[in-house]
Amino acid sequence: MVGVILTGLGATAWGVWRLFRRDKTGVPRDDPRRLAGTATGRDVAKAASTKALLARSRALRPSLIKPAPSDVGYLLGSSKGKDVWASVEDSVLVLGPPRSGKGLHVVINSILDAPGAVITTSTRPDNLTATMKARERRGPIAVFDPQHLAHGLPTGLRWSLVRGCENPLTAMIRATGFSSATGLSTGGVESGGFWEGKTRTALQALLHAAALGQCSPRDLFAWSLSPSAAADAVAILSSQPHAAPGWAESLESTIHSDPRTRDSIWMGVSLALTCLADPRVMDAVSPGPASRPTRPSSCAATGRCTCWPPGPAPRRPGHSSRRSSRTSSRPPAPWPPPRRVRGWTRRCSSRSTRSATSPPCRHCPCSWPKAEAPGSPP
């Protein structure tokens, strides 16, 4: 009986000692690791451990018999002494201040460890230069850099701005991407959403007309400079039997509308295509008629690495960036809008029985500079 009492007193004393010792370790009580709701070791083992990841491997990549963790996931780090994994189906968002290691410790490793194709965009060539040689050993690569921001690297990939817009849906998707780059609806412009919508409607008609009339991006750029020059686009849409119904009438009504309304709409159209004023950009979006463009869908099917770096982020009216870089004063370079990239990979994945590419295609948009409002604190 005495032994039982002594054992109980000893256990109580040990517990009190551990409690006081934990409070005196210098770890603040508001440390994130001690906050309510933070994952415990059991939570990590159940949701993100190596064992939990491999248990889902048959659903993630059924074509593999004995996959390694790196075949079906991405190592994020460790917690509670256990490795933490994200599956190939998970989306990861990394937030951090400049120079905190987002690219070095997360993005670059993700590109290097990707088992399949990679589509990555960036405003700087850091990720490209760190991963290009390694990815080249795994398969063909393609670099889309119309403004030649990555000096000394090949920039042979070209993307046709007009090709494919015979399909009205393609013209609509592409016009949405370019009109959103104007930033009219993000603030600083009264009724910006309305004017961006009008810009999108006019731009999709111009893209559709350029494709049906087999016009070049130079013709499209000339139309964007003056509403009167866009009368040629109206004529093409009116004479083509495969033109989308009502698009010719819509574009014609815009051209002959009230001068103030027309000029406001055409300001958005001109702003959306202002990047074509750069001869290097115009060359990058004007492949020859016999050339066959490289698309992310073919890369996803063959395990290729396609890089689309490093175009400057769209400038937004009423916003300015405190970062003084060589890209901050340049107009946005045209790249396939994210909706278009997703559409390519979706069509590729639809060919498989599980509607998924194997190995999976990894999309890494990254390194977008922060846009700050004038007068905001640094």
C-alpha positions in Angstrom: 0.0 0.0 0.0 2.8 2.4 0.9 4.5 1.6 -2.4 1.3 2.5 -4.3 1.1 5.8 -2.5 4.7 6.7 -3.1 4.3 5.8 -6.8 1.3 8.1 -7.1 3.1 11.0 -5.3 6.1 10.5 -7.6 4.0 10.6 -10.7 2.3 13.7 -9.5 5.5 15.4 -8.7 7.0 14.4 -12.1 3.9 15.9 -13.9 4.2 19.2 -12.0 7.9 19.4 -12.7 7.3 18.8 -16.5 4.6 21.5 -16.5 6.9 24.1 -14.8 9.8 23.1 -17.0 7.8 23.5 -20.2 6.7 27.0 -19.1 10.3 28.0 -18.4 11.7 26.9 -21.8 11.4 30.4 -23.2 8.6 29.4 -25.7 5.9 32.0 -25.5 2.4 30.9 -24.7 1.1 32.3 -28.0 3.6 30.2 -30.1 1.7 28.8 -33.1 2.8 25.3 -32.2 0.8 25.6 -28.9 -2.3 27.3 -30.2 -5.6 25.4 -30.2 -6.4 24.0 -33.6 -2.8 23.4 -34.6 -2.2 19.9 -36.0 -1.0 17.4 -33.5 1.3 14.5 -34.2 -1.7 12.3 -34.5 -3.3 14.7 -37.0 -0.2 14.8 -39.1 0.1 11.0 -39.1 -3.5 10.6 -40.2 -3.7 13.3 -42.9 -0.2 14.1 -44.3 2.2 11.4 -43.4 4.1 9.1 -45.7 1.8 6.2 -44.7 -1.3 8.2 -45.4 -0.1 9.4 -48.8 0.8 5.9 -49.9 -2.6 4.6 -48.8 -4.1 6.9 -51.5 -1.6 5.9 -54.2 -4.0 3.6 -56.0 -6.5 6.5 -56.4 -3.8 9.1 -57.2 -1.8 7.1 -59.8 -3.4 3.7 -60.5 -0.9 3.0 -63.3 1.9 2.5 -60.7 2.2 -0.8 -58.9 4.6 0.2 -56.1 4.9 4.0 -56.2 7.4 5.9 -54.1 6.1 8.8 -52.0 7.7 11.3 -54.5 5.6 9.7 -57.3 2.3 10.6 -55.8 3.1 13.6 -53.6 5.4 16.5 -52.8 7.4 16.7 -49.6 6.5 20.0 -47.7 8.7 19.5 -44.7 8.4 17.9 -41.3 6.2 18.3 -38.2 6.2 16.5 -34.9 9.1 14.4 -36.2 7.2 13.1 -39.2 7.4 14.0 -42.9 4.5 16.1 -44.2 3.4 15.4 -47.8 0.9 17.0 -50.2 -0.6 14.8 -52.8 -0.4 15.4 -56.6 -4.0 16.4 -56.4 -3.6 19.1 -53.7 -3.2 22.8 -54.4 -0.6 24.7 -52.4 -0.6 28.4 -51.7 2.6 29.9 -50.2 2.5 33.4 -48.7 5.5 35.3 -47.6 7.4 38.6 -47.7 10.1 39.2 -50.4 13.3 37.3 -49.9 11.8 34.8 -47.5 12.7 31.8 -49.6 9.4 31.0 -51.3 11.1 30.2 -54.6 14.3 28.8 -53.2 12.7 26.4 -50.7 9.3 25.6 -52.3 8.9 26.5 -56.0 12.3 25.4 -57.3 12.1 22.1 -55.4 8.6 21.5 -56.7 9.7 22.1 -60.3 12.8 19.8 -59.8 10.8 17.0 -58.1 7.8 17.0 -60.5 7.4 13.5 -61.9 5.7 14.8 -65.1 5.2 18.0 -67.0 5.6 21.5 -65.4 4.0 24.7 -66.5 5.6 27.6 -64.6 5.3 31.4 -64.9 7.4 34.0 -63.1 8.2 37.6 -63.2 12.0 36.9 -62.8 14.2 34.3 -64.4 15.4 32.9 -61.1 13.3 29.7 -61.2 14.1 29.1 -64.9 17.9 29.4 -64.5 17.9 27.1 -61.4 15.8 24.3 -63.0 16.3 24.5 -66.8 19.3 22.1 -67.1 17.8 19.5 -64.7 14.5 19.5 -66.5 16.2 19.4 -69.8 17.6 16.0 -68.9 14.1 14.7 -68.3 12.6 15.8 -71.6 12.2 18.7 -74.0 11.7 22.2 -72.6 10.2 25.4 -74.1 10.8 29.0 -73.0 8.4 31.8 -73.8 10.2 35.0 -73.1 9.1 37.6 -75.7 10.8 40.5 -73.9 14.1 38.7 -73.5 14.3 39.2 -69.8 16.4 36.1 -69.3 19.5 37.0 -71.2 21.6 34.2 -72.7 18.7 31.6 -72.6 16.9 30.3 -75.7 13.5 31.9 -76.4 12.4 29.9 -79.3 8.8 29.2 -78.2 6.2 31.2 -80.1 2.5 31.5 -79.4 0.0 32.6 -82.0 -2.3 35.3 -80.6 -4.8 34.8 -83.4 -4.6 31.1 -84.2 -7.6 29.1 -82.9 -9.9 32.0 -82.6 -12.0 30.7 -85.4 -13.8 29.0 -82.6 -15.9 31.7 -80.8 -15.3 30.1 -77.4 -11.5 30.3 -77.9 -11.9 34.0 -78.9 -14.0 34.6 -75.8 -11.5 33.0 -73.4 -8.6 34.8 -74.9 -10.3 38.1 -74.9 -11.2 37.6 -71.2 -7.6 37.0 -70.4 -6.3 40.1 -72.2 -9.1 42.4 -71.0 -8.6 41.4 -67.4 -4.9 42.4 -67.8 -6.0 46.0 -68.3 -7.0 46.1 -64.6 -10.0 48.3 -65.3 -12.3 46.4 -62.9 -9.8 46.2 -60.1 -10.2 49.8 -58.9 -9.2 53.3 -59.8 -11.6 53.6 -62.7 -15.2 54.6 -62.3 -17.5 51.7 -63.5 -14.4 49.8 -64.4 -16.2 46.5 -64.5 -18.6 47.9 -67.2 -15.8 49.2 -69.4 -13.8 46.0 -69.0 -16.8 44.0 -70.2 -17.2 46.3 -73.2 -13.5 45.9 -73.9 -13.9 42.1 -73.8 -16.8 42.1 -76.2 -15.0 44.2 -78.8 -11.7 42.3 -78.4 -13.3 38.9 -78.9 -14.9 40.1 -82.1 -11.6 41.4 -83.3 -9.8 38.2 -82.5 -12.6 36.2 -84.2 -12.4 38.3 -87.3 -8.6 38.1 -87.5 -8.7 34.3 -87.4 -11.5 34.0 -89.9 -9.8 36.4 -92.3 -6.4 34.8 -91.8 -5.0 38.2 -90.7 -1.8 38.6 -88.8 -1.3 40.0 -85.2 0.0 43.1 -87.0 -3.5 43.6 -88.5 -5.1 43.0 -85.1 -2.8 45.6 -83.5 -3.7 48.1 -86.3 -7.4 47.6 -85.5 -6.8 48.3 -81.8 -5.3 51.7 -82.6 -8.4 53.2 -84.2 -12.1 52.3 -84.3 -12.2 53.4 -88.0 -9.5 50.8 -88.9 -11.6 48.1 -87.2 -14.2 48.5 -90.0 -12.2 45.9 -91.9 -13.0 43.4 -89.0 -16.7 44.1 -89.4 -16.5 43.4 -93.1 -14.8 40.1 -92.4 -17.4 39.0 -89.9 -20.3 40.1 -92.1 -18.9 38.1 -95.1 -17.8 34.9 -93.4 -20.5 32.2 -93.1 -18.9 30.7 -90.1 -18.7 33.9 -88.1 -20.5 33.9 -84.7 -24.0 35.3 -85.1 -24.4 38.8 -83.9 -20.7 39.6 -83.4 -20.5 41.7 -86.6 -23.5 43.8 -85.5 -22.1 44.2 -82.0 -18.7 45.4 -83.2 -20.3 47.7 -85.8 -22.5 49.3 -83.1 -19.5 49.9 -80.9 -17.6 51.6 -83.7 -20.6 53.9 -84.6 -21.6 54.6 -81.0 -21.4 57.9 -79.3 -17.8 59.2 -79.7 -17.2 59.4 -75.9 -18.4 55.9 -75.3 -16.6 54.6 -78.3 -13.3 56.2 -77.3 -13.6 54.8 -73.8 -14.2 51.3 -75.1 -11.3 51.6 -77.5 -9.0 52.8 -74.9 -9.5 49.5 -73.1 -8.9 47.6 -76.4 -5.7 49.5 -77.1 -4.5 49.0 -73.5 -5.2 45.2 -73.7 -3.0 44.9 -76.9 -0.4 47.6 -76.1 2.3 44.9 -75.6 2.2 44.3 -79.4 3.9 47.7 -79.9 7.1 46.0 -78.9 8.6 44.4 -82.0 10.0 41.5 -80.0 6.6 40.7 -78.6 5.0 41.0 -82.0 7.6 38.5 -83.4 6.9 36.1 -80.5 3.2 36.0 -81.2 3.6 35.8 -85.0 4.7 32.3 -85.9 4.8 31.4 -89.6 1.8 29.8 -91.2 3.5 26.4 -91.5 4.8 26.4 -87.9 3.2 24.1 -85.4 2.9 25.7 -82.0 4.1 23.9 -78.8 1.2 23.5 -76.4 1.1 22.5 -72.8 -1.3 19.7 -73.7 1.3 17.9 -75.7 3.8 18.5 -72.9 1.4 17.0 -70.4 1.0 13.9 -72.5 4.7 13.3 -73.0 6.1 14.4 -69.7 7.8 17.5 -71.1 8.6 20.6 -69.1 7.2 23.8 -70.5 8.3 27.1 -68.9 6.5 30.3 -69.6 8.7 32.9 -67.8 9.2 35.7 -67.0 6.6 38.2 -68.1 5.9 41.3 -66.0 2.7 41.3 -64.1 -0.1 43.4 -65.4 0.0 47.1 -64.3 -3.3 48.1 -62.6 -4.6 51.6 -63.0 -4.6 53.4 -59.6 -2.0 51.0 -58.2 1.8 51.2 -58.1 4.5 48.9 -57.1 7.2 50.0 -54.7 9.5 47.5 -56.2 11.8 49.3 -58.7 12.7 46.6 -61.2 13.3 46.6 -64.9 10.0 44.9 -65.5 7.8 47.4 -63.6 7.6 49.9 -66.4 6.9 47.5 -69.2 3.5 46.6 -70.5 2.3 43.0 -69.9 3.6 40.5 -72.4 1.0 38.1 -73.9 0.9 34.6 -72.6 -1.9 32.0 -72.8 -4.3 33.0 -70.1 -4.6 30.5 -67.2 -8.0 29.5 -68.4 -6.5 28.5 -71.7 -3.7 26.5 -70.0 -6.2 24.7 -67.8 -8.3 23.9 -70.9 -5.3 22.4 -72.7 -4.5 20.1 -69.8 -8.1 19.2 -69.2 -8.5 18.1 -72.8 -5.3 16.0 -72.5 -6.5 14.4 -69.3 -9.9 13.6 -70.8 -8.2 11.0 -73.0 -7.5 8.8 -70.0 -10.0 6.6 -68.2 -9.6 8.6 -64.9 -9.7 12.0 -66.5 -6.2 12.7 -65.2 -2.7 12.9 -66.7 -0.2 10.4 -65.6 2.4 11.5 -64.6 0.5 14.6 -63.4 1.1 18.0 -64.9 2.2 20.5 -62.3 1.3 24.2 -62.8 3.5 26.6 -60.8 2.4 30.3 -61.1 4.7 32.2 -58.9 6.7 35.3 -58.0 4.0 37.9 -58.7 5.0 41.3 -57.2 2.7 42.9 -54.7 0.6 45.8 -56.0 0.1 48.5 -53.4 -2.3 51.4 -53.3 -0.8 54.9 -53.3 -0.1 56.1 -49.8 -0.3 52.6 -48.3 2.3 51.9 -45.6 5.4 49.9 -46.7 
